[in-house]
Amino acid sequence: MEKANLTSVTSFIILGLSSRPDLEVMLFIFFTIVYSISLVGNLIILILASVDPGLNTPMYFFLGLLSFLDICCTSATVPKMLINFLSEDKSISYRACVAQLFFFTWAMGIELLLLTVMAFDRYIAIGNPLRYCTIMNRKICIQITVVIWIIGSLNSTAHTYFTFQLPYCNDNRINHFFCEIMPLLMIACGDTYVNEIVVFTADVILGMVCFLLTCISYIFIISTILKMRTAEGKRKAFSTCAAHIFIVSMYYGAVIFTYIRPRSSLNLDKDKIVSALYAVITPSLNPIIYSLRNKEVKEAVKRILKKLVPQRVQQTL
C-alpha cells in the first residue's frame, strides 16, 4: 500500500451507541437530561467549594476539583454525541478527534488519581481528626493537585501522541460514541503493539495501582472506625466514606473492564455501553451522591441564597 493512502484520512465517522435510528431521539432526550444534571450539579459544587467559607476544607477542595474534572470529561464527549443523535452527518474532523481523545483521557486520568487522594484524605480525617487540617493544609493540597495534574497531562499526551502516530486508511468508522483509544486502534492500518503496551502500562498504574492504594486506605479507615466506641461516631465515619466507595467501585470496575484485558477479548458494542457509565452517567451522580445530600453543602446553599435573595423574598419562601 502506498504511503499516500495510509495518511489519507482527514475525518472519522462516529457510529454512536446504537445503530437503530428509531432509538436516537430517545437517547438524545436521555443524555441531554443526564448531561444537564451533571453540568448544573457540578457547577453548583464547584462554585460553593470556591466561594463559601464554611466549605474551606481539604475535603471540599478536592470535591471542587472533582466537579471541574467531571465537567471537562462530559463536555469533551457528550455535546458531539448529542449532535450526532439528530444529524445524518456523523463525521468528526481529524483535529477534533485528537482534541476529544486528549481532553477525555486527561480528565479521566487525573480523576482516577484524585479518587486515590480523596481516599487518603478520608483516612487522615477519620484517623487523625485533630491534626487533619494541619496535615492536609492548603499548601499540601495545592502541591498534590499540581503533581496529579502533571501526571495526568503526561498520560494524556502519551496516549494522544502514540494513537495518532498510527496511519489510518480505508475504514474510518469508529465503533463508539466518541474518539476512544481502543476503537481507534481497531481501525488503524499500522502495527499497534507499542500502543497496546502504552495503554496497558498506563492503565495498570492509573487503574490497578491507584485502586490498590485506595483499597489500602479503606482497610485502615475501616479498622479505625471499628475501634470507635460510640455507634454514632461509627455511623458518621461510615457516612463520610460511603459515597466515595460507591463512586470508586463504579469508576474502577468500568475502567478495568474496558482496558485491562487482551485485545482479542474486546467487544466494542458492549464496551461503549460501559464507557457511557463512567464517561457520562457517573459524573452526573457525583454531585448527588457526594455533596448535594450533605448537610454542610445544604447549609452553604442557604448562606449563598441569603446573600443573593432579598429578605422579603426569603420570608415568602
C-alpha positions in Angstrom: 0.0 0.0 0.0 1.3 3.4 -0.9 2.2 5.9 1.8 -0.3 8.4 0.4 -3.1 6.0 1.0 -2.0 5.5 4.6 -2.3 9.2 5.5 -5.5 9.9 3.5 -8.0 10.0 6.4 -9.0 13.6 7.3 -12.1 12.8 9.3 -13.7 9.9 11.1 -17.3 8.6 11.2 -18.6 8.0 14.7 -21.1 5.1 14.7 -22.6 6.0 18.1 -24.2 4.0 20.8 -26.9 2.4 18.7 -27.4 1.5 15.0 -31.2 1.9 15.3 -32.4 5.3 14.1 -35.7 4.9 16.0 -33.8 5.0 19.3 -31.8 8.1 18.6 -34.4 10.6 19.7 -35.0 8.7 23.0 -31.2 8.5 23.5 -30.9 12.3 22.8 -33.5 13.1 25.4 -32.0 10.8 28.0 -28.4 12.0 27.6 -29.5 15.7 27.4 -31.1 15.3 30.8 -28.1 13.4 32.2 -25.7 16.0 30.8 -27.7 18.9 32.1 -27.8 17.3 35.6 -24.1 16.7 35.5 -23.3 20.2 34.3 -25.6 22.1 36.7 -24.8 19.9 39.7 -21.1 20.0 39.3 -21.1 23.8 38.7 -23.0 24.2 41.9 -20.5 22.2 43.9 -17.6 23.9 42.2 -19.0 27.4 43.0 -19.8 26.5 46.6 -16.4 25.0 47.2 -14.8 28.1 45.8 -16.7 30.9 47.5 -18.3 29.6 50.7 -16.0 29.9 53.8 -17.8 27.1 55.5 -16.6 24.7 52.8 -13.0 25.8 53.0 -11.7 22.4 54.0 -9.4 19.9 52.1 -12.4 17.6 51.5 -14.3 20.2 49.6 -11.2 21.5 47.9 -10.9 18.0 46.3 -14.6 17.8 45.7 -14.5 21.1 43.8 -11.6 19.7 41.7 -13.6 16.5 41.1 -16.5 18.6 39.9 -14.3 20.6 37.5 -12.9 17.3 36.0 -16.4 15.9 35.6 -17.4 19.0 33.7 -14.4 18.6 31.4 -14.9 14.8 31.0 -18.6 15.1 29.9 -18.1 18.2 27.9 -15.4 16.6 25.8 -17.7 13.8 24.6 -21.4 14.5 25.2 -22.1 17.6 23.1 -20.8 15.9 19.9 -22.7 12.7 20.8 -26.0 14.7 21.2 -25.4 16.4 17.8 -24.9 13.0 16.1 -28.1 11.7 17.5 -30.1 14.2 15.5 -27.8 14.6 12.5 -27.3 12.5 9.5 -23.7 13.6 9.3 -21.8 11.6 12.0 -18.4 12.8 10.9 -15.7 14.4 13.2 -12.6 16.1 11.8 -9.2 14.6 12.4 -8.1 17.5 14.7 -11.4 17.4 16.6 -10.9 13.7 17.2 -7.4 14.4 18.5 -8.7 17.1 20.9 -11.5 14.9 22.1 -9.2 12.0 22.9 -6.7 14.3 24.6 -9.2 16.1 26.9 -11.1 12.9 27.8 -8.0 10.9 28.8 -6.6 14.0 30.6 -9.8 14.4 32.7 -10.2 10.6 33.4 -6.5 10.1 34.3 -6.5 13.0 36.8 -9.8 11.8 38.2 -8.5 8.3 38.9 -5.5 9.9 40.7 -7.8 12.3 42.6 -10.1 9.5 43.8 -7.0 7.8 45.4 -6.0 11.1 47.0 -9.6 11.5 48.4 -9.4 8.1 49.9 -6.2 9.1 51.7 -7.8 12.3 52.7 -10.7 10.4 54.3 -8.3 8.2 56.2 -6.5 11.3 57.7 -9.9 12.9 58.6 -11.1 9.8 60.4 -7.8 8.5 61.8 -6.3 11.9 62.9 -9.3 14.3 63.1 -7.5 16.8 65.4 -4.5 17.1 63.1 -6.5 16.8 59.8 -6.3 20.5 58.8 -2.7 20.6 59.8 -1.6 17.6 57.8 -3.9 18.3 54.8 -3.2 22.1 54.8 -3.8 24.3 51.8 -0.2 24.2 50.6 -0.2 20.4 50.6 -3.5 20.2 48.8 -2.2 22.5 46.0 1.1 20.5 45.8 -0.8 17.3 45.4 -3.1 18.9 42.8 0.0 20.1 40.8 1.5 16.6 40.9 -1.6 14.7 39.7 -2.2 17.4 37.1 1.3 16.8 35.7 0.9 13.0 35.7 -2.5 13.2 34.1 -1.2 15.6 31.4 1.8 13.3 30.6 -0.5 10.3 30.4 -2.9 12.0 28.1 -0.1 13.4 25.9 1.4 9.9 25.5 -1.9 8.3 24.6 -2.7 11.0 22.1 0.7 11.1 20.5 1.0 7.3 20.0 -2.6 6.9 18.9 -2.3 9.5 16.2 1.2 8.4 15.1 -0.6 5.4 13.6 -1.7 5.5 9.9 -5.5 5.4 9.2 -6.8 4.3 5.9 -9.8 2.7 4.2 -12.1 2.2 7.1 -12.5 5.4 9.1 -15.6 4.3 11.1 -15.2 4.5 14.9 -17.4 2.0 16.6 -18.0 4.2 19.6 -19.8 7.4 20.6 -16.5 9.4 20.8 -12.9 9.1 19.8 -11.7 6.5 22.3 -8.3 4.8 22.3 -9.2 1.2 21.7 -11.8 1.8 18.9 -9.1 3.9 17.1 -6.5 1.2 17.5 -9.0 -1.3 16.0 -9.2 0.7 12.7 -5.5 1.6 12.4 -3.6 0.3 9.5 -0.2 0.0 11.2 1.2 -2.1 14.0 -0.4 -1.2 17.3 1.9 -3.3 19.6 3.6 -0.2 21.1 0.2 1.5 21.6 -1.2 -1.5 23.4 1.9 -1.6 25.7 1.4 2.1 26.4 -2.3 1.6 27.2 -1.7 -1.4 29.4 1.1 0.2 31.3 -0.8 3.4 31.9 -3.9 1.6 33.0 -2.0 -0.7 35.3 -0.6 2.4 37.0 -3.7 4.6 36.9 -6.1 1.7 37.3 -4.7 -1.2 39.3 -2.1 0.7 41.4 -4.5 3.5 42.3 -7.2 1.0 43.1 -4.8 -0.9 45.3 -3.8 2.3 47.2 -7.5 3.2 47.6 -8.2 -0.2 49.0 -5.3 0.0 51.4 -6.6 3.4 52.6 -10.1 1.9 53.2 -8.6 -1.0 55.1 -7.1 1.5 57.5 -10.3 3.5 57.6 -12.5 0.5 58.4 -10.0 -0.6 61.1 -10.1 2.9 62.6 -13.9 3.0 62.5 -14.3 -0.4 64.2 -12.2 0.8 67.1 -14.5 3.7 67.8 -16.5 3.4 71.0 -19.8 5.0 70.1 -22.3 3.8 67.5 -23.0 7.5 66.5 -19.3 8.0 65.8 -19.1 4.9 63.7 -22.2 6.0 61.7 -20.9 9.4 61.0 -17.5 8.0 59.9 -19.1 5.4 57.6 -21.4 8.1 56.1 -18.4 10.2 55.0 -16.9 7.2 53.2 -19.9 5.5 51.7 -20.2 7.9 48.7 -16.6 7.7 47.8 -16.7 3.9 48.0 -19.7 3.8 45.6 -18.1 6.2 43.1 -14.7 4.4 43.2 -16.4 1.0 42.6 -18.2 2.3 39.5 -15.1 4.0 38.1 -12.6 1.3 38.6 -14.9 -1.5 37.7 -15.7 0.1 34.4 -12.1 1.2 33.6 -10.6 -2.2 34.4 -13.2 -4.0 32.4 -12.7 -1.7 29.4 -8.9 -1.5 29.3 -7.0 -4.1 31.3 -7.7 -7.2 29.2 -6.4 -8.7 25.9 -7.3 -7.1 22.6 -8.7 -10.4 21.4 -11.4 -10.2 24.0 -12.6 -6.7 23.1 -16.3 -6.3 22.2 -16.8 -2.7 21.2 -20.6 -2.9 21.2 -20.5 -3.8 24.9 -17.5 -1.6 25.7 -19.1 1.6 24.6 -22.1 0.9 26.9 -19.7 0.5 29.8 -17.8 3.7 28.7 -21.1 5.6 28.9 -21.3 4.5 32.5 -18.0 6.1 33.6 -17.9 8.9 31.0 -21.4 10.2 31.3 -23.6 8.6 34.0 -21.1 8.6 36.9 -20.2 12.4 36.6 -23.9 13.2 36.8 -24.2 11.1 40.0 -21.2 12.6 41.7 -22.9 15.9 42.9 -25.9 14.0 44.2 -24.0 11.2 45.9 -21.1 13.2 47.2 -22.4 16.6 48.1 -26.0 17.7 47.4 -27.3 15.4 50.1 -24.6 16.6 52.5 -25.7 18.8 55.4 -22.7 21.1 55.1 -23.5 21.7 51.4 -27.1 22.4 52.2 -26.1 25.0 54.8 -23.7 26.6 52.2 -26.5 26.8 49.7 -28.7 28.6 52.3 -25.9 31.0 53.1 -25.4 31.9 49.5 -29.2 32.3 48.9 -29.4 34.7 51.9 -26.7 36.9 50.3 -28.3 36.8 46.8 -32.1 36.7 47.6 -33.7 39.8 49.2 -35.0 39.3 52.8 -38.6 39.9 51.8 -38.5 37.1 49.1 -36.8 34.8 51.6 -39.8 35.2 54.1 -42.3 34.4 51.4 -40.3 31.2 50.5 
